[in-house]
Amino acid sequence: MIRYKVHGALLILFAALAVATPAFPHHSEQAEFDPNKEFTATGVLSKIDWINPHIAVWVDAKDETTGKVESWGCEGNPPSTLSRVGVRKDMFKIGEEVAMTCSAPKDGTRLWGYIKMVKYLSDGHVIVLRMNGK
């Protein structure tokens, strides 16, 4: 009798998870970012979040009009996707001067985007983070 109750409870739990899973869809890059509109933030690479579901790269850049330092962030593909094409976390050198090129958000959010590449200004080395599209 107890075995049937456990199996029944597990079946109900599995069914609930199967029904709830579509309620949490993953967003597409094209839904939030415009691949035809890009910006470049030039400054000091300050942080990298090598986490799922997307990495995030942060650059501290001076605002051209005010001279105030602003932290620009761009999300990218998941770590597993980047690792498969040879991009590793240790390739990003915190404290280095870089130019980070990103697709701009469709909603006009400032200081955020979808990363395309990072170029190191000291030696011209480029890390390309886009595997599809523009």
N, C-alpha and C positions, 0 to 999 in steps of 0.2 A: 504494500500500500504506500509506504513512504517513497519507494522508488518511483512510482507513478506520479506522485506529487512533485518530486524533484524534476523528473522529465517534463512534466506539464509546465512547471515554473520556467525551466530553461527554454522550452518552446515558446512560451509567451514573451520572454525576454528577447529571444532571437527575432521574433516577429515584430516586436516594438522597435528594435534597432533597425531592422530592414525598412520599416515604414518611415522612421525618423531620418535616416541617412540622406535621402534626397532633399530634406529641408535645409541642409548645410552645404550647398554647392560651392565649389571653388570658383572664384572669379577668374575671368580671362583677362589677359593683359590688354587686349584690344577694347574690352569693355570700359576700362578705366583710363587708358593712356592713348595718346595720339602719336603713332609712329612717324607721322609726317611733321610733327612739331617737336623740335628738340632744343635743349639748352646745354650749355657747358658751364660747370662750376669749377673755377680754378682756385686752388688753395691747398691747405694742408690736410692730408688724409688723417682723420682723427679717430675713426672707429669702424669696425666691421662686425656685424652680427651674422655669424655663420650658423643660422638656425633654420628650421623648417617652419612654415612652408616656403619662405623666401628669405634669401640673404638680404642684408641691408648694408650699404656703404655710406659713410658720412664724411663730408669734406667741409672744413671751416674756411669760408671764403669771405673776403671783404666786399661789402656792398659798394658798388662803383660811385654812387651818389653821396652816401653818408660816411663811408669809410668804416662803418661798424662791421664787425665780424659776425657772420651768420652761419649757422650749421645747416648745410644742404644734405638731404638724404635721398637715396635712390634704392628701391628694392630691385631684386633680380630673381633669377631662377633658383630653384631649390639646390642645396648643397650637393645632393646626389647627382643631379643633372649636370652641374658644373664639373664635378669630379670626373664624370664619364668622358668629358671632352678635354680633360687636362687642366682645368682651373682649380687651384687649391687655395685654401685660406692663407697659407704661408707666403703666397705670391704678393699679398697686399702688405706694404710696409708702412706702418703707422708712423706719422711724423714727416713723411716725404711730401714734397710739393707735386701735386697732380692736377690734371685737367680731367674731370669726370663728365662724360657726355651721356645724357639721359633723354628719354621721351617724356614730354610734358603731360601732366594729367589733363583729362578732358574737362574736369570741373574747375580748372583754373587755380587749384591749390598751389601756393608758393612754397618753395624750398623742398619740393618732393617730386620724384619722377620714377621712371623705370630704366634701369641702367643698361647702357649699350657698351661702353668701354671706359677704361681708365688708362690715361697716358701719363707716364712718369716724366716730369720736366727735366730731371737731372740727366737722363740718358736716352730719352725718347722711347723707352720700352712701353709697349701697349699690351693691355690685357683686354681681350674681346670677350664680352659676356653675353652676346646675342648669338643664338644658334639658328634662329628662324626669322623670317620676315625681314623688315628693313633694319 
